[in-house]
């Protein structure tokens, strides 16, 4: 049985709305109007034990709603969801003791308590054996470099320090599943690297099943082999990152630096000009129509070439084009 099983998940919300302007506000007071928003519409997927899945999509696509249902915070309106054989909402008390959840914009630690005291309070809440707790806490503090902040109130921490503390807090009871909702949002580069390194280590060394939602495509490239792309409450793709690239664009890029001003592109099937600036020419080519060595040989035979390199699309470009193809871009 999969560690996480989601089948035809449906979730709708009622949203209040009013006409613009003061007259609309007055009418809104007298007559409440609302509309139904379909946050999830038949979402299905499964995660095996120890898998790390990237769950991506534009704002409003349904990512956080899915996480909240899996965590037992929300109840689905339709479909079936099982996490380690449990219904997350029906069996919430047993469920929360076996998962860890980190929401990038919310804290589970107490704002005015020192970090260390917050950890101790979570130990009592989760009823973790004291010896096991001390061992896990000390390991997490060392790995996430939290020694210097254990005595500081959470409100005094930088965002990077707080996110590292939040991840430690989510793992103090050694959950088998970790839900991360935008864990690197707003972090500086060193803090992002530290969080990514730790998540990868938890997945590889502890076998923790991880579901990661993020807008930072570098998180996806660094951590996930498999991605689910969601848009308008529906699964648009469920595949390896490389397969997603192949779906979006068959072309590759060739960047050529010449010993003179960049010439016109050779007239060849499948070749197009992406950019020309000074001595640099950026070509797009379809490997199905012309192989890279043949294109390079043609250019080198006709011009003085100083440098040449192949490039693929960045992950950001891949996702942006995928959204555009499926009409899932943010409005």
C-alpha positions in Angstrom: 0.0 0.0 0.0 1.3 3.5 -0.8 2.4 5.6 2.1 0.1 8.4 0.9 -2.9 7.6 -1.3 -5.2 10.4 -2.8 -8.0 9.6 -5.1 -10.4 12.0 -6.8 -10.0 14.6 -4.0 -12.6 17.5 -4.1 -12.7 20.6 -2.0 -14.9 23.7 -2.5 -15.1 27.0 -0.6 -17.9 29.6 -0.4 -16.4 33.1 -1.0 -18.2 36.3 -0.2 -18.2 38.9 -3.0 -19.6 42.3 -3.5 -19.9 44.9 -6.3 -17.1 47.6 -6.4 -17.5 51.0 -4.8 -19.4 52.4 -1.9 -22.8 51.4 -3.3 -21.6 47.8 -3.7 -20.4 47.9 -0.1 -23.8 49.1 1.1 -25.6 46.5 -0.9 -23.2 43.9 0.5 -24.3 44.8 4.1 -27.9 44.4 3.2 -27.7 41.3 1.0 -24.9 38.8 1.3 -23.7 37.4 -2.0 -21.2 34.5 -2.4 -19.9 32.2 -5.0 -18.4 28.7 -4.9 -14.7 28.2 -5.6 -13.5 24.7 -6.5 -10.1 24.5 -4.8 -9.6 20.8 -5.8 -11.4 19.0 -8.6 -10.5 15.3 -8.8 -6.9 15.3 -7.6 -5.3 11.8 -7.5 -1.8 10.7 -6.7 0.2 8.3 -4.5 3.5 8.4 -2.7 5.6 5.4 -1.8 7.3 5.1 1.5 10.6 7.2 1.5 9.7 9.2 -1.6 10.3 12.9 -2.0 7.7 14.6 -4.2 7.8 18.2 -5.4 4.2 19.6 -5.5 4.1 22.8 -7.6 1.7 25.2 -9.1 0.7 28.9 -9.2 -1.0 30.7 -6.4 -4.5 29.4 -5.9 -3.8 26.1 -7.7 -4.7 24.0 -4.7 -1.3 23.1 -3.2 -1.8 24.3 0.4 -5.4 23.0 0.4 -4.0 19.5 -0.5 -1.4 19.8 2.3 -4.0 20.8 4.9 -6.2 17.9 3.9 -3.3 15.4 4.2 -2.4 16.9 7.6 -5.9 16.5 8.9 -6.5 20.3 9.2 -9.3 20.3 6.5 -11.8 17.7 5.5 -12.3 16.9 1.9 -15.7 17.3 0.3 -15.3 14.3 -1.8 -12.8 11.6 -2.8 -10.6 9.4 -0.7 -7.4 10.1 1.2 -5.3 7.8 3.3 -2.0 8.6 5.0 -0.2 5.5 6.2 -3.6 3.7 6.2 -5.4 6.5 8.2 -8.1 9.0 7.3 -6.2 12.2 8.4 -9.3 14.1 9.5 -11.3 11.3 11.1 -8.2 9.9 13.0 -6.6 13.3 13.7 -5.3 12.6 17.2 -3.3 9.5 16.1 -2.4 11.1 12.8 -0.7 14.2 14.0 1.6 12.2 16.2 3.0 10.5 13.1 3.5 13.4 10.7 5.5 16.6 10.7 4.2 19.8 9.1 6.0 23.1 8.3 4.1 26.1 6.9 6.5 28.8 5.7 4.3 31.7 6.8 3.1 30.2 10.2 4.9 29.1 13.3 4.2 26.1 15.6 6.7 27.4 18.2 5.6 29.9 20.9 6.5 33.5 19.9 7.6 34.6 23.3 9.2 31.4 24.6 12.9 30.6 24.0 13.4 28.0 21.3 14.6 25.3 23.7 11.6 25.7 25.9 9.3 25.4 22.9 11.0 22.2 22.0 10.5 20.9 25.5 6.8 21.8 25.4 6.4 19.9 22.1 8.0 16.9 23.7 5.3 16.9 26.4 2.5 17.4 23.8 3.7 14.5 21.6 4.6 12.4 24.7 8.0 11.5 23.5 10.2 9.4 25.7 12.7 11.8 27.5 15.8 9.9 26.5 14.7 9.5 22.9 13.7 13.2 22.8 17.1 14.4 24.0 18.9 12.3 21.5 16.7 13.5 18.6 16.8 17.1 19.8 20.6 17.2 20.1 21.0 15.7 16.6 18.6 18.2 15.1 20.2 21.1 16.8 23.6 20.1 15.6 22.5 19.4 12.0 20.5 22.6 11.7 23.0 24.8 13.6 20.6 25.9 16.3 22.9 25.9 19.3 23.2 29.7 19.5 19.5 30.3 19.4 18.1 27.8 21.9 17.9 30.5 24.6 16.4 33.2 22.4 12.6 33.9 22.1 11.3 32.9 18.7 10.3 36.6 18.0 14.0 37.6 18.1 15.1 35.1 15.5 15.8 36.0 11.9 13.6 34.3 9.3 16.3 31.8 8.4 16.9 30.9 12.0 13.1 30.6 12.6 12.6 28.3 9.6 15.4 26.0 10.8 13.9 25.9 14.2 10.4 25.1 12.7 11.9 22.2 10.8 13.5 20.9 13.9 10.2 21.3 15.8 8.4 19.3 13.2 10.8 16.4 13.5 11.3 16.2 17.3 8.8 13.3 17.5 10.5 11.5 14.6 7.6 11.4 12.1 7.7 9.1 9.1 6.1 11.8 6.9 7.0 15.4 6.5 4.8 18.0 4.8 6.7 21.2 3.8 4.6 24.1 2.5 6.9 26.8 1.2 9.7 26.1 3.7 12.3 28.4 2.0 10.0 31.4 1.3 11.8 34.6 2.1 15.1 33.0 3.1 18.5 34.2 2.1 20.8 31.9 0.0 22.7 30.3 2.9 19.5 29.5 4.8 17.9 28.0 1.7 20.9 25.8 1.2 20.9 24.7 4.8 17.2 23.8 4.7 17.6 21.9 1.4 20.6 20.0 2.7 18.7 18.9 5.8 15.5 17.9 3.9 17.6 15.8 1.5 19.5 14.2 4.4 16.3 13.4 6.3 14.8 11.7 3.2 18.0 9.7 2.3 19.2 8.8 5.8 16.0 8.5 7.8 13.8 7.4 4.9 11.3 10.2 5.7 8.6 10.5 3.1 8.5 14.2 2.1 5.9 16.2 0.2 7.2 19.7 -0.7 5.3 22.6 -2.1 7.3 25.6 -3.3 7.5 28.5 -5.7 11.3 28.2 -5.7 12.1 26.0 -8.7 15.7 25.6 -7.4 14.2 23.7 -4.4 12.6 21.3 -6.9 15.8 20.9 -8.9 17.9 20.3 -5.8 15.5 17.9 -4.0 12.9 16.2 -6.1 13.2 13.7 -8.9 9.4 13.5 -9.3 7.0 16.5 -9.6 3.3 17.0 -9.7 2.1 20.2 -11.4 -1.3 21.3 -10.2 -3.4 24.1 -11.8 -7.0 25.2 -11.2 -7.4 22.3 -8.7 -6.4 19.6 -11.2 -3.2 17.6 -11.7 -1.7 18.7 -15.0 1.4 16.5 -14.8 2.9 13.8 -12.6 6.4 12.8 -13.9 10.1 13.1 -13.4 11.6 16.6 -13.7 13.4 15.6 -16.9 10.2 14.3 -18.5 8.6 17.6 -17.7 11.3 19.4 -19.6 10.8 17.1 -22.6 7.0 17.8 -22.6 7.6 21.5 -22.6 10.3 22.0 -25.2 12.0 19.7 -27.7 14.5 22.4 -28.5 17.9 22.9 -27.0 20.1 26.0 -27.0 23.5 26.5 -28.5 25.5 29.6 -27.4 28.3 30.5 -29.7 31.0 33.2 -29.2 32.7 34.2 -32.5 36.0 36.0 -33.2 34.0 38.7 -35.0 30.4 40.1 -34.9 27.8 37.4 -34.7 26.8 36.2 -38.2 23.3 35.3 -39.4 22.2 31.8 -38.4 22.8 29.0 -41.0 19.6 28.2 -42.9 19.0 24.7 -41.6 15.8 22.8 -40.6 14.9 23.1 -36.9 17.3 26.0 -36.3 16.2 29.4 -35.1 17.8 32.5 -33.6 17.0 33.2 -29.9 19.3 36.2 -29.5 22.2 38.0 -31.1 24.4 40.5 -29.2 27.9 41.6 -30.2 29.9 38.5 -30.9 27.5 36.1 -29.3 24.7 34.2 -31.1 22.2 32.1 -29.3 20.5 29.4 -31.4 17.6 27.1 -30.7 17.6 23.7 -32.4 15.5 20.6 -32.5 17.7 17.5 -32.0 15.2 15.5 -33.9 16.0 17.5 -37.1 19.7 18.3 -36.6 22.2 16.8 -34.2 24.3 19.2 -32.1 27.7 17.9 -33.6 26.4 18.6 -37.1 25.3 22.1 -36.2 28.6 22.9 -34.4 30.6 21.5 -37.4 28.7 23.8 -39.8 29.3 26.9 -37.7 33.0 26.1 -37.2 33.5 25.4 -40.9 32.1 28.8 -41.9 33.2 31.1 -39.1 36.0 31.7 -36.5 34.4 30.2 -33.4 36.0 31.1 -30.0 33.7 29.3 -27.6 30.6 27.2 -27.9 28.3 25.6 -25.2 25.0 23.8 -25.0 22.3 24.9 -22.6 18.9 23.7 -21.5 16.0 25.7 -20.3 16.2 26.7 -16.7 13.6 25.1 -14.4 11.8 28.4 -14.1 11.4 28.7 -17.9 10.2 25.1 -18.1 7.5 25.7 -15.5 6.4 29.0 -16.9 6.0 27.5 -20.3 4.2 24.5 -18.9 1.7 26.8 -17.2 1.2 28.8 -20.4 0.6 25.6 -22.4 -2.1 24.5 -19.9 -3.6 27.9 -19.2 -2.6 27.6 -15.5 -0.6 30.8 -15.2 -1.4 33.1 -12.3 -3.9 35.8 -13.2 
